[in-house]
Amino acid sequence: MLYCACWMALLVGCRMPMRAVTDSRVTSVTPPMVDSGPLVEMPVMAGDPSRGERVALIDIDGLLLNVDMTGLYSLGENPVAIFREKLDYIAAHRCYRAVVLRINSPGGGTTASDIMRRDLTAFKARTGLPVIACLLDVGAGGAYYLATAADQIIAHPTTVTGGIGVILNLYNMQDAMAQFNVIGVPVKSGEHVDMGSLIRPQGEVDRQMLQAMADEFHQRFQQTVQAARPAHPRANLDDFDGRVFTARQALARGLIDSIGYLDDAVAIARQAAGQPGARVVLLHRRIDRARSPYAISPNVPLQGGMIPLSIPGLERSRLPTFLYLWQPDPTLERWGGK
């Protein structure tokens, strides 16, 4: 009943605070989280308290899209913006000796992933700090693309990784719209200005042009992996067809360096920095407390879990995006507000 009430409120454009009644109890929906200012260092793994050296643990979770993860009564971080902010913070403080990227993401937008990778590459050149990537449940698509900029990639024994491909989700909603007597009547100048439109079938010429774009982005992904992973046999072109791998399969293919846990990634980072006693800290907002190395920055809009029905195409109300993304579920973008 709560889902239905929230869904109806969205349909009628309700913007007033909602109150849900369940089991004779009244519960107010939590107001938006507000940005409480600069990043704060939050120790999450013990080190030598007499030493000031630190290892920065950067959490990279969920969809990597260059958008604010906002929604009804929610405010999440922009993954691209917060990643750059954390890198700049680390570069500005000389107490940091290494960085661990804790990645749990199926990927994201081609441009967002490329920006984050470029920022990480520039950070390494600027600071000279060792960077270790640790893949948790999933490190695929754009998340793996980002990880290849690290000095080493460690995957958990049960990690799913790979997904080296490109996808652009398009739908033909013409028949669905006709059920509601809605007919698209665009006025346009430029034959292909609406290629990929939801309101008409996709022509062969349009498909060829979009396919050429996807192929170009895919080639960039493949070349990036080949340059960053010299141990990967160049003859294994099947590894670039978008399939995903277990950690053991990825190790055999030279796509990762080792299999282990987050503690192992931290130990490698400390060893690379020559600081075995360095403390490990997460950089979070003051009100976003981190009490363990698995804490995450918020980046999922609240309303993503309130909509009971998910229909591909009807939810693509924003600009379609080429994605470096392992995506068995075509509605996955909704969790990033897309």
LUMNU-724612 format. One record per residue (C-alpha): residue number from 1; x, y, z. Coordinates in pm, 1 decimal, padded with zeros to 6 digits. Layout:
% LUMNU-724612
<pt NUM,<X,Y,Z>>,
...
This chain:
% LUMNU-724612
<pt 1,<00000.0,00000.0,00000.0>>,
<pt 2,<00284.7,00235.8,00079.2>>,
<pt 3,<00435.8,00175.2,-00266.7>>,
<pt 4,<00102.1,00244.5,-00432.7>>,
<pt 5,<00054.3,00568.2,-00238.9>>,
<pt 6,<00402.5,00692.0,-00324.5>>,
<pt 7,<00357.8,00595.2,-00690.6>>,
<pt 8,<00027.6,00783.0,-00712.7>>,
<pt 9,<00183.4,01086.6,-00548.3>>,
<pt 10,<00454.1,01091.8,-00812.7>>,
<pt 11,<00196.7,01064.6,-01091.9>>,
<pt 12,<-00004.3,01362.0,-00971.1>>,
<pt 13,<00305.2,01571.1,-00915.8>>,
<pt 14,<00288.1,01581.7,-00535.7>>,
<pt 15,<00571.9,01782.4,-00384.2>>,
<pt 16,<00444.0,01807.0,-00025.6>>,
<pt 17,<00605.9,01597.8,00250.8>>,
<pt 18,<00438.0,01256.5,00258.4>>,
<pt 19,<00330.8,01066.7,00567.0>>,
<pt 20,<00282.2,00692.2,00542.8>>,
<pt 21,<00047.2,00509.9,00778.0>>,
<pt 22,<00124.7,00142.5,00842.1>>,
<pt 23,<00012.5,-00073.1,01135.5>>,
<pt 24,<-00152.6,00230.0,01301.7>>,
<pt 25,<00180.5,00406.8,01324.9>>,
<pt 26,<00269.9,00733.8,01151.1>>,
<pt 27,<00614.8,00759.2,00995.8>>,
<pt 28,<00758.0,01068.4,00827.7>>,
<pt 29,<00974.2,01025.6,00520.4>>,
<pt 30,<01332.7,01126.4,00589.4>>,
<pt 31,<01418.4,01472.2,00449.5>>,
<pt 32,<01699.8,01514.3,00198.9>>,
<pt 33,<02056.4,01469.0,00312.8>>,
<pt 34,<02237.1,01799.1,00276.4>>,
<pt 35,<02601.8,01852.1,00186.9>>,
<pt 36,<02763.9,01925.2,00521.2>>,
<pt 37,<03082.3,02067.1,00380.5>>,
<pt 38,<03430.5,01938.3,00303.1>>,
<pt 39,<03548.7,01581.1,00330.8>>,
<pt 40,<03646.8,01442.8,00670.0>>,
<pt 41,<03902.3,01171.2,00745.4>>,
<pt 42,<03740.0,00871.1,00913.3>>,
<pt 43,<03977.9,00597.8,01038.5>>,
<pt 44,<03845.4,00253.1,00945.0>>,
<pt 45,<04149.5,00028.9,00992.8>>,
<pt 46,<04396.9,00054.5,01278.4>>,
<pt 47,<04760.3,00147.5,01234.5>>,
<pt 48,<05049.9,00271.2,01444.1>>,
<pt 49,<04899.1,00562.8,01645.6>>,
<pt 50,<05241.9,00720.7,01687.2>>,
<pt 51,<05281.1,00768.4,01312.7>>,
<pt 52,<05104.2,01019.9,01090.9>>,
<pt 53,<05123.9,00828.7,00762.5>>,
<pt 54,<04792.9,00724.8,00610.1>>,
<pt 55,<04652.0,00507.8,00334.8>>,
<pt 56,<04342.2,00653.6,00170.5>>,
<pt 57,<04056.7,00415.0,00098.5>>,
<pt 58,<03828.6,00549.0,-00177.7>>,
<pt 59,<03487.0,00387.7,-00210.7>>,
<pt 60,<03354.4,00355.2,-00567.5>>,
<pt 61,<03010.3,00197.5,-00566.8>>,
<pt 62,<02706.8,00172.2,-00791.6>>,
<pt 63,<02656.7,00331.6,-01130.2>>,
<pt 64,<02928.0,00565.5,-01252.7>>,
<pt 65,<02732.2,00849.4,-01410.5>>,
<pt 66,<02817.9,01218.2,-01427.1>>,
<pt 67,<02492.7,01321.9,-01260.2>>,
<pt 68,<02388.4,01413.8,-00909.0>>,
<pt 69,<02220.1,01107.8,-00761.1>>,
<pt 70,<01915.9,01307.3,-00660.0>>,
<pt 71,<01550.9,01220.9,-00630.9>>,
<pt 72,<01239.0,01272.2,-00423.5>>,
<pt 73,<01351.7,01326.0,-00062.9>>,
<pt 74,<01706.3,01215.2,-00137.8>>,
<pt 75,<02040.8,01353.4,-00235.5>>,
<pt 76,<02334.9,01134.1,-00330.5>>,
<pt 77,<02682.4,01221.5,-00446.4>>,
<pt 78,<02782.4,01262.3,-00809.9>>,
<pt 79,<03031.3,00971.9,-00849.7>>,
<pt 80,<03252.0,01166.6,-01089.5>>,
<pt 81,<03261.3,01481.7,-00876.1>>,
<pt 82,<03320.9,01309.7,-00541.7>>,
<pt 83,<03597.7,01093.6,-00688.8>>,
<pt 84,<03785.3,01402.0,-00811.1>>,
<pt 85,<03727.1,01577.1,-00478.2>>,
<pt 86,<03878.9,01285.5,-00289.0>>,
<pt 87,<04182.0,01267.9,-00518.7>>,
<pt 88,<04242.5,01641.8,-00479.7>>,
<pt 89,<04214.7,01612.1,-00102.2>>,
<pt 90,<04472.4,01333.0,-00090.4>>,
<pt 91,<04709.8,01519.8,-00321.7>>,
<pt 92,<04691.8,01827.5,-00097.1>>,
<pt 93,<04792.9,01639.8,00220.0>>,
<pt 94,<05144.4,01501.1,00242.1>>,
<pt 95,<05055.8,01247.5,00510.2>>,
<pt 96,<04911.7,01009.8,00249.2>>,
<pt 97,<05141.9,00735.4,00125.3>>,
<pt 98,<04912.7,00514.7,-00086.5>>,
<pt 99,<04557.6,00478.4,-00216.3>>,
<pt 100,<04324.7,00178.0,-00227.8>>,
<pt 101,<04027.3,00195.9,-00464.4>>,
<pt 102,<03749.3,-00020.7,-00322.8>>,
<pt 103,<03534.8,-00087.4,-00631.0>>,
<pt 104,<03189.2,-00243.0,-00635.9>>,
<pt 105,<03024.6,-00131.2,-00959.6>>,
<pt 106,<02893.1,-00276.5,-01286.1>>,
<pt 107,<03024.4,00030.8,-01470.5>>,
<pt 108,<02855.3,00339.2,-01608.0>>,
<pt 109,<02865.9,00604.4,-01877.1>>,
<pt 110,<03150.0,00597.0,-02126.0>>,
<pt 111,<03236.9,00960.6,-02060.0>>,
<pt 112,<03199.7,00937.7,-01682.0>>,
<pt 113,<03424.9,00631.3,-01670.8>>,
<pt 114,<03680.4,00797.9,-01897.4>>,
<pt 115,<03687.1,01117.0,-01687.6>>,
<pt 116,<03744.1,00920.0,-01369.3>>,
<pt 117,<04022.2,00715.5,-01525.7>>,
<pt 118,<04189.6,01025.4,-01664.4>>,
<pt 119,<04169.2,01196.8,-01322.8>>,
<pt 120,<04326.3,00893.0,-01156.6>>,
<pt 121,<04607.0,00882.9,-01413.1>>,
<pt 122,<04678.1,01253.5,-01359.8>>,
<pt 123,<04669.9,01203.6,-00982.0>>,
<pt 124,<04929.5,00928.3,-01001.4>>,
<pt 125,<05155.7,01141.7,-01220.8>>,
<pt 126,<05118.3,01437.1,-00982.8>>,
<pt 127,<05174.0,01254.8,-00655.1>>,
<pt 128,<05368.1,00940.1,-00739.5>>,
<pt 129,<05157.9,00748.6,-00485.4>>,
<pt 130,<05093.3,00375.8,-00540.2>>,
<pt 131,<04731.0,00294.2,-00621.4>>,
<pt 132,<04579.9,-00050.1,-00563.2>>,
<pt 133,<04235.7,-00143.0,-00696.0>>,
<pt 134,<04030.9,-00398.8,-00504.3>>,
<pt 135,<03721.8,-00540.0,-00676.8>>,
<pt 136,<03439.1,-00658.5,-00452.3>>,
<pt 137,<03112.7,-00815.7,-00580.4>>,
<pt 138,<03135.0,-00659.0,-00926.2>>,
<pt 139,<03406.8,-00466.7,-01105.7>>,
<pt 140,<03288.0,-00466.3,-01465.4>>,
<pt 141,<03244.0,-00230.2,-01758.3>>,
<pt 142,<03350.7,00123.8,-01673.1>>,
<pt 143,<03450.2,00015.2,-01322.8>>,
<pt 144,<03706.2,-00225.3,-01469.3>>,
<pt 145,<03806.7,00046.8,-01717.5>>,
<pt 146,<03886.6,00268.7,-01418.3>>,
<pt 147,<04066.8,-00010.4,-01232.5>>,
<pt 148,<04313.6,-00058.5,-01518.1>>,
<pt 149,<04471.1,00276.6,-01427.1>>,
<pt 150,<04579.1,00133.8,-01088.2>>,
<pt 151,<04922.0,-00017.7,-01029.4>>,
<pt 152,<04766.3,-00350.4,-00928.3>>,
<pt 153,<04419.9,-00502.2,-00947.5>>,
<pt 154,<04307.8,-00745.8,-00677.9>>,
<pt 155,<03975.5,-00927.2,-00703.4>>,
<pt 156,<03785.4,-01111.5,-00432.3>>,
<pt 157,<03750.9,-01486.0,-00496.9>>,
<pt 158,<03384.4,-01434.3,-00589.2>>,
<pt 159,<03421.7,-01113.2,-00791.2>>,
<pt 160,<03253.4,-01077.6,-01130.6>>,
<pt 161,<03467.1,-00867.7,-01361.3>>,
<pt 162,<03524.0,-00795.2,-01730.8>>,
<pt 163,<03222.4,-00671.1,-01925.0>>,
<pt 164,<03446.6,-00499.2,-02179.1>>,
<pt 165,<03177.5,-00374.3,-02411.9>>,
<pt 166,<02945.0,-00085.5,-02495.3>>,
<pt 167,<02567.9,-00064.9,-02479.7>>,
<pt 168,<02312.3,00202.0,-02569.3>>,
<pt 169,<01961.9,00108.7,-02458.5>>,
<pt 170,<01700.6,00222.8,-02709.8>>,
<pt 171,<01335.1,00124.4,-02727.0>>,
<pt 172,<01051.3,00160.3,-02976.9>>,
<pt 173,<00756.5,00283.1,-02771.7>>,
<pt 174,<00534.9,00364.6,-03067.4>>,
<pt 175,<00282.5,00086.1,-03004.3>>,
<pt 176,<00278.3,00144.4,-02628.6>>,
<pt 177,<00205.6,00514.6,-02681.5>>,
<pt 178,<-00071.1,00429.8,-02928.4>>,
<pt 179,<-00252.6,00243.2,-02650.6>>,
<pt 180,<-00297.5,00581.6,-02482.6>>,
<pt 181,<-00379.0,00757.5,-02811.4>>,
<pt 182,<-00047.2,00944.4,-02802.1>>,
<pt 183,<00109.8,01004.5,-03141.9>>,
<pt 184,<00449.0,01166.0,-03186.6>>,
<pt 185,<00448.9,01455.4,-03436.3>>,
<pt 186,<00804.0,01598.6,-03429.9>>,
<pt 187,<00894.2,01904.1,-03634.5>>,
<pt 188,<01258.4,01875.4,-03729.2>>,
<pt 189,<01525.8,02009.1,-03956.9>>,
<pt 190,<01795.9,01752.7,-04014.5>>,
<pt 191,<01701.7,01402.3,-04114.0>>,
<pt 192,<01885.1,01226.9,-03833.0>>,
<pt 193,<01846.0,01477.6,-03549.6>>,
<pt 194,<01611.6,01235.4,-03367.6>>,
<pt 195,<01794.4,00910.7,-03435.9>>,
<pt 196,<01735.6,00674.1,-03148.4>>,
<pt 197,<01393.6,00828.4,-03084.4>>,
<pt 198,<01140.8,00633.0,-02877.5>>,
<pt 199,<00846.7,00735.3,-03093.4>>,
<pt 200,<00935.0,00572.3,-03422.7>>,
<pt 201,<01105.1,00258.5,-03553.3>>,
<pt 202,<01479.7,00284.5,-03597.1>>,
<pt 203,<01592.1,00308.9,-03957.7>>,
<pt 204,<01884.9,00110.3,-04090.9>>,
<pt 205,<02095.3,00420.4,-04155.9>>,
<pt 206,<02038.6,00544.9,-03801.9>>,
<pt 207,<02132.5,00205.3,-03661.3>>,
<pt 208,<02453.3,00196.7,-03865.7>>,
<pt 209,<02559.5,00539.3,-03740.5>>,
<pt 210,<02489.9,00451.7,-03376.6>>,
<pt 211,<02666.2,00118.1,-03421.3>>,
<pt 212,<02973.3,00298.2,-03556.7>>,
<pt 213,<02978.5,00516.4,-03246.4>>,
<pt 214,<02947.3,00214.5,-03016.9>>,
<pt 215,<03227.7,00039.9,-03207.9>>,
<pt 216,<03454.9,00344.2,-03165.9>>,
<pt 217,<03397.1,00357.6,-02789.2>>,
<pt 218,<03449.9,-00018.4,-02770.3>>,
<pt 219,<03780.0,00009.0,-02955.4>>,
<pt 220,<03892.0,00275.6,-02708.9>>,
<pt 221,<03808.3,00042.7,-02419.0>>,
<pt 222,<03995.6,-00245.9,-02578.7>>,
<pt 223,<04304.1,-00036.4,-02654.8>>,
<pt 224,<04306.4,00100.0,-02299.8>>,
<pt 225,<04301.1,-00249.6,-02150.9>>,
<pt 226,<04570.3,-00376.0,-02385.3>>,
<pt 227,<04797.4,-00081.3,-02301.0>>,
<pt 228,<04741.7,-00114.4,-01925.8>>,
<pt 229,<04750.4,-00495.0,-01907.2>>,
<pt 230,<05056.6,-00613.9,-02103.1>>,
<pt 231,<05018.0,-00962.5,-01952.7>>,
<pt 232,<04690.9,-01006.2,-02136.4>>,
<pt 233,<04743.3,-01206.5,-02458.7>>,
<pt 234,<04648.8,-00978.1,-02747.3>>,
<pt 235,<04523.3,-01276.6,-02943.7>>,
<pt 236,<04241.1,-01334.3,-02693.5>>,
<pt 237,<03990.4,-01107.6,-02866.4>>,
<pt 238,<03697.9,-01298.6,-02716.7>>,
<pt 239,<03780.2,-01132.1,-02384.5>>,
<pt 240,<03661.8,-00803.1,-02535.6>>,
<pt 241,<03315.6,-00914.6,-02646.7>>,
<pt 242,<03144.8,-00795.0,-02328.1>>,
<pt 243,<03147.2,-01125.0,-02139.9>>,
<pt 244,<03218.3,-01129.3,-01767.4>>,
<pt 245,<03459.8,-01351.3,-01575.5>>,
<pt 246,<03513.6,-01493.6,-01230.3>>,
<pt 247,<03824.2,-01379.9,-01047.7>>,
<pt 248,<04001.6,-01705.4,-01131.5>>,
<pt 249,<03916.6,-01672.4,-01500.8>>,
<pt 250,<04027.8,-01308.9,-01505.7>>,
<pt 251,<04357.9,-01397.0,-01339.8>>,
<pt 252,<04426.9,-01666.6,-01599.0>>,
<pt 253,<04362.9,-01411.3,-01873.7>>,
<pt 254,<04590.4,-01146.1,-01724.1>>,
<pt 255,<04302.8,-00906.4,-01656.1>>,
<pt 256,<04384.4,-00887.1,-01283.3>>,
<pt 257,<04702.5,-00934.8,-01081.5>>,
<pt 258,<04590.2,-01144.6,-00785.6>>,
<pt 259,<04296.7,-01283.0,-00589.2>>,
<pt 260,<04244.2,-01173.4,-00231.7>>,
<pt 261,<04044.8,-00959.0,00006.9>>,
<pt 262,<04033.3,-00593.4,00099.2>>,
<pt 263,<04277.4,-00655.7,00383.8>>,
<pt 264,<04522.4,-00797.3,00128.9>>,
<pt 265,<04484.7,-00488.3,-00090.8>>,
<pt 266,<04559.0,-00265.3,00208.7>>,
<pt 267,<04864.2,-00475.0,00298.3>>,
<pt 268,<04994.9,-00445.2,-00057.8>>,
<pt 269,<04938.3,-00068.1,-00051.4>>,
<pt 270,<05123.3,-00035.1,00279.6>>,
<pt 271,<05409.5,-00245.3,00147.8>>,
<pt 272,<05430.4,-00044.6,-00175.8>>,
<pt 273,<05444.2,00274.7,00030.5>>,
<pt 274,<05700.9,00133.0,00273.8>>,
<pt 275,<05466.1,00217.8,00561.0>>,
<pt 276,<05345.1,-00105.0,00727.8>>,
<pt 277,<05196.1,00089.6,01019.6>>,
<pt 278,<05002.0,00347.3,00818.5>>,
<pt 279,<04644.4,00407.0,00929.6>>,
<pt 280,<04363.9,00354.2,00677.2>>,
<pt 281,<04103.7,00628.3,00643.6>>,
<pt 282,<03790.9,00679.6,00436.9>>,
<pt 283,<03706.6,01029.7,00317.5>>,
<pt 284,<03336.6,01101.3,00376.1>>,
<pt 285,<03109.1,01394.8,00456.1>>,
<pt 286,<03080.4,01474.3,00825.3>>,
<pt 287,<02722.4,01344.1,00855.4>>,
<pt 288,<02797.6,01033.8,00646.0>>,
<pt 289,<02973.8,00833.0,00912.0>>,
<pt 290,<03214.7,00555.5,00811.5>>,
<pt 291,<03276.0,00298.2,01082.9>>,
<pt 292,<03420.1,00016.5,00871.4>>,
<pt 293,<03621.5,-00012.0,00548.8>>,
<pt 294,<03302.8,-00122.2,00369.4>>,
<pt 295,<03105.9,00199.7,00429.0>>,
<pt 296,<02982.8,00367.7,00109.6>>,
<pt 297,<02899.9,00719.1,-00004.0>>,
<pt 298,<02527.7,00755.0,-00089.4>>,
<pt 299,<02463.5,00748.2,-00462.5>>,
<pt 300,<02119.2,00590.8,-00510.1>>,
<pt 301,<01806.5,00810.4,-00531.4>>,
<pt 302,<01540.4,00717.9,-00276.1>>,
<pt 303,<01260.0,00713.6,-00530.3>>,
<pt 304,<01437.6,00434.4,-00719.8>>,
<pt 305,<01312.4,00191.1,-00456.4>>,
<pt 306,<00963.7,00342.5,-00434.0>>,
<pt 307,<00842.5,00273.6,-00787.9>>,
<pt 308,<00681.8,-00073.2,-00791.4>>,
<pt 309,<00674.5,-00111.9,-01169.0>>,
<pt 310,<00979.5,-00076.4,-01392.4>>,
<pt 311,<00920.6,-00045.0,-01765.7>>,
<pt 312,<01219.4,-00011.8,-02002.2>>,
<pt 313,<01176.5,00288.1,-02228.6>>,
<pt 314,<00917.7,00469.2,-02019.3>>,
<pt 315,<01190.8,00545.1,-01766.2>>,
<pt 316,<01433.6,00674.8,-02028.8>>,
<pt 317,<01314.5,01032.8,-01987.1>>,
<pt 318,<01667.1,01171.8,-01983.3>>,
<pt 319,<01934.8,01181.5,-02248.9>>,
<pt 320,<02029.5,00826.8,-02368.4>>,
<pt 321,<02386.2,00742.9,-02278.1>>,
<pt 322,<02647.4,00509.8,-02425.2>>,
<pt 323,<02754.4,00287.7,-02139.2>>,
<pt 324,<03058.9,00084.7,-02041.4>>,
<pt 325,<02831.1,-00137.2,-01837.4>>,
<pt 326,<02763.9,-00501.9,-01765.1>>,
<pt 327,<02385.9,-00479.8,-01778.3>>,
<pt 328,<02169.1,-00791.1,-01764.0>>,
<pt 329,<01884.0,-00566.5,-01643.0>>,
<pt 330,<01796.8,-00293.1,-01898.7>>,
<pt 331,<01633.9,-00077.2,-01628.7>>,
<pt 332,<01952.7,-00052.9,-01424.3>>,
<pt 333,<02002.5,00314.5,-01513.3>>,
<pt 334,<01702.5,00411.7,-01299.7>>,
<pt 335,<01912.5,00360.1,-00988.7>>,
<pt 336,<02134.6,00641.1,-01109.5>>,
<pt 337,<01844.9,00872.1,-01186.4>>,
<pt 338,<01876.0,00810.3,-01561.3>>,
